[in-house]
Amino acid sequence: MKTADVVVIGGGIVGLALADAWLARHPGTSVLVLEKEPGLAAHASGRNSGVLHAGFYYAPDSLKAQLTKDGNHLLHEFCAERGVVVRETGKVVVTQSESEIPALRELFVRGQVNGVKLELVDEAQLRELEPLAKTHGSALWSPTTAVADPVAVVEALAGRVRERGGVIALGSEVTGAGPGWVTIAERRISAGYVINAAGLYADKVAHWYGVGTDYRMLPFKGLYWYGSWAPGRLQRHVYPVPDPRNPFLGVHLTVTVDGKAKIGPTAIPALWRQDYGGFAGFNAGELASIARTYPSFFRSKDHDVAGLLRSELPKYSRKHLVNQARALVPSVAPADFKIKGRPGVRAQLFHLPTRKLEMDFVFEHGDRSTHMLNVVSPAWTSALAVAKYVVAEINS
Ligand SMILES: Cc1cc2nc3c(=O)[nH]c(=O)nc-3n(C[C@H](O)[C@H](O)[C@H](O)COP(=O)(O)OP(=O)(O)OC[C@H]3O[C@@H](n4cnc5c(N)ncnc54)[C@H](O)[C@@H]3O)c2cc1C
């Protein structure tokens, strides 16, 4: 018996956005979202910075460039429709020495090519935008970057999926799947089409279908520290110029939707997939698999892995991390940033044959199935645009 026309594995923002986009395009069809956790937003979608990115970082021919600017617009529209608060912080990208100015200009050019509203500003203009930030010569101003509460967005999206007739089954871990079926709690249910949006486990689910077998997930942990500053003291997100060899943006300061300042996230190699701290979620098999993948990652010519480890591992120390942020906002002090935030883990896909971390979004289609393999940052921003794009591809 066919249980649903479409089964989505994973109820993070990507799975929910796909369910929503499918139902918008095919009203009256049955869509079942299976989420292993008892509540929504338990993983990346509820543990991120909540930054609505503008879309200027990404190579112009990438899916990230194509889908982030639209995703930002669609997410703004969605939040307005659903009454989810968005704080229009904007964002500044600052240099830590004059040697970074060429890279800053390169980001500006990328932004122009990607059609994103951006401005190069001097030190005096930066002081007007964000008096606490420091730069050397120039900075970049992105007025369309914003922030929202990531959990509130996920919950609102789940609400729209339900209103469109979708069913979200919490506490439903998929333990096996193949073309036309999935198994939950030893019960096999049939599905016209399966969409794998399993986040940290997307590679594992894809492998059940023989899809993405050259890929392994390499998780990276993002730690945060909140400041005790009065809300609104920091007004804009403040980011460094990123290292283009790695898919992470470097230590930055963000403003939460209620005006609090927050430092992070780090990109510390995680030892198992749901490695949020302590031994919670410990999985020996995952640890072994990650340990087997690291030697290959180490030999990568495309990433400075030793440099990444040298810069990230010391960030387990709060003082070290806060002092790093000081280069961007000199008034930051370790004594003011002592409140631990909820850590997140990035589901970063690694390609074994080329030894590369995938920088762009990666999704692949299999037999009656689609696999969202690399929907890393800024996929929280891009999710609604990604989902429209993928649903159109499935239907083409
Ligand atoms: C620290 C950090 C900061 C970030 N900051 C930003 C930001 O500011 N802006 C931005 O745009 N993006 C940001 N991102 C990226 C963004 O959070 C992710 O790209 C996005 O949340 C991915 O959504 P998802 O639905 O694929 O993953 P998830 O939220 O992880 O959802 C996957 C779901 O699948 C479920 N699942 C897994 N396996 C199974 C199974 N077998 N059966 C059933 N369910 C299963 C999981 O429980 C989970 O709920 C950040 C990410 C991190 C980690």
The ligand as an SDF file (V2000), in Angstrom:
LIG
                    3D

 53 58  0  0  0  0  0  0  0  0999 V2000
   27.0580   26.4830   13.7820 C   0  0  0  0  0  0  0  0  0  0  0  0
   26.2930   26.7560   12.5240 C   0  0  0  0  0  0  0  0  0  0  0  0
   25.9870   28.0710   12.1490 C   0  0  0  0  0  0  0  0  0  0  0  0
   25.2940   28.3150   10.9780 C   0  0  0  0  0  0  0  0  0  0  0  0
   24.9100   29.6000   10.6900 N   0  0  0  0  0  0  0  0  0  0  0  0
   24.1070   29.8220    9.6230 C   0  0  0  0  0  0  0  0  0  0  0  0
   23.5740   31.1100    9.3890 C   0  0  0  0  0  0  0  0  0  0  0  0
   23.7640   32.0290   10.1860 O   0  0  0  0  0  0  0  0  0  0  0  0
   22.8430   31.3110    8.2720 N   0  0  0  0  0  0  0  0  0  0  0  0
   22.5800   30.3110    7.3790 C   0  0  0  0  0  0  0  0  0  0  0  0
   21.9400   30.5650    6.3750 O   0  0  0  0  0  0  0  0  0  0  0  0
   23.0260   29.0620    7.6090 N   0  0  0  0  0  0  0  0  0  0  0  0
   23.7510   28.7880    8.7200 C   0  0  0  0  0  0  0  0  0  0  0  0
   24.1800   27.5280    8.9940 N   0  0  0  0  0  0  0  0  0  0  0  0
   23.8120   26.4490    8.0770 C   0  0  0  0  0  0  0  0  0  0  0  0
   22.4040   25.9410    8.2950 C   0  0  0  0  0  0  0  0  0  0  0  0
   22.0970   25.8080    9.6580 O   0  0  0  0  0  0  0  0  0  0  0  0
   22.2500   24.5950    7.5870 C   0  0  0  0  0  0  0  0  0  0  0  0
   22.6960   24.7310    6.2670 O   0  0  0  0  0  0  0  0  0  0  0  0
   20.7960   24.1270    7.5660 C   0  0  0  0  0  0  0  0  0  0  0  0
   20.2260   24.2000    8.8450 O   0  0  0  0  0  0  0  0  0  0  0  0
   20.7210   22.7160    7.0440 C   0  0  0  0  0  0  0  0  0  0  0  0
   19.4130   22.2840    7.2090 O   0  0  0  0  0  0  0  0  0  0  0  0
   19.0380   20.7530    7.1170 P   0  0  0  0  0  0  0  0  0  0  0  0
   17.5660   20.6710    7.1530 O   0  0  0  0  0  0  0  0  0  0  0  0
   19.7490   20.1540    5.9420 O   0  0  0  0  0  0  0  0  0  0  0  0
   19.7390   20.0830    8.3750 O   0  0  0  0  0  0  0  0  0  0  0  0
   19.2370   19.7520    9.8530 P   0  0  0  0  0  0  0  0  0  0  0  0
   18.7030   20.9200   10.5380 O   0  0  0  0  0  0  0  0  0  0  0  0
   20.3640   19.0220   10.5000 O   0  0  0  0  0  0  0  0  0  0  0  0
   18.0490   18.7600    9.6100 O   0  0  0  0  0  0  0  0  0  0  0  0
   18.2280   17.4130    9.2720 C   0  0  0  0  0  0  0  0  0  0  0  0
   17.2110   16.6290   10.0760 C   0  0  0  0  0  0  0  0  0  0  0  0
   17.2320   15.2800    9.6600 O   0  0  0  0  0  0  0  0  0  0  0  0
   16.9450   14.4880   10.7920 C   0  0  0  0  0  0  0  0  0  0  0  0
   17.4070   13.1380   10.5040 N   0  0  0  0  0  0  0  0  0  0  0  0
   18.6840   12.7160   10.3020 C   0  0  0  0  0  0  0  0  0  0  0  0
   18.6890   11.3950   10.0480 N   0  0  0  0  0  0  0  0  0  0  0  0
   17.3980   10.9670   10.0840 C   0  0  0  0  0  0  0  0  0  0  0  0
   16.7660    9.6990    9.9130 C   0  0  0  0  0  0  0  0  0  0  0  0
   17.4540    8.5940    9.6430 N   0  0  0  0  0  0  0  0  0  0  0  0
   15.4100    9.6370   10.0210 N   0  0  0  0  0  0  0  0  0  0  0  0
   14.6780   10.7550   10.2880 C   0  0  0  0  0  0  0  0  0  0  0  0
   15.2370   11.9740   10.4860 N   0  0  0  0  0  0  0  0  0  0  0  0
   16.5720   12.0810   10.3690 C   0  0  0  0  0  0  0  0  0  0  0  0
   17.7370   15.1700   11.9070 C   0  0  0  0  0  0  0  0  0  0  0  0
   17.2600   14.8230   13.1900 O   0  0  0  0  0  0  0  0  0  0  0  0
   17.5410   16.6360   11.5670 C   0  0  0  0  0  0  0  0  0  0  0  0
   16.4780   17.2300   12.2740 O   0  0  0  0  0  0  0  0  0  0  0  0
   24.9020   27.2360   10.1540 C   0  0  0  0  0  0  0  0  0  0  0  0
   25.1730   25.9160   10.5330 C   0  0  0  0  0  0  0  0  0  0  0  0
   25.8430   25.6780   11.7230 C   0  0  0  0  0  0  0  0  0  0  0  0
   26.0980   24.2580   12.1560 C   0  0  0  0  0  0  0  0  0  0  0  0
  1  2  1  0
  2  3  1  0
  2 52  2  0
  3  4  2  0
  4  5  1  0
  4 50  1  0
  5  6  2  0
  6  7  1  0
  6 13  1  0
  7  8  2  0
  7  9  1  0
  9 10  1  0
 10 11  2  0
 10 12  1  0
 12 13  2  0
 13 14  1  0
 14 15  1  0
 14 50  1  0
 15 16  1  0
 16 17  1  0
 16 18  1  0
 18 19  1  0
 18 20  1  0
 20 21  1  0
 20 22  1  0
 22 23  1  0
 23 24  1  0
 24 25  2  0
 24 26  1  0
 24 27  1  0
 27 28  1  0
 28 29  2  0
 28 30  1  0
 28 31  1  0
 31 32  1  0
 32 33  1  0
 33 34  1  0
 33 48  1  0
 34 35  1  0
 35 36  1  0
 35 46  1  0
 36 37  1  0
 36 45  1  0
 37 38  2  0
 38 39  1  0
 39 40  1  0
 39 45  2  0
 40 41  1  0
 40 42  2  0
 42 43  1  0
 43 44  2  0
 44 45  1  0
 46 47  1  0
 46 48  1  0
 48 49  1  0
 50 51  2  0
 51 52  1  0
 52 53  1  0
M  END
$$$$
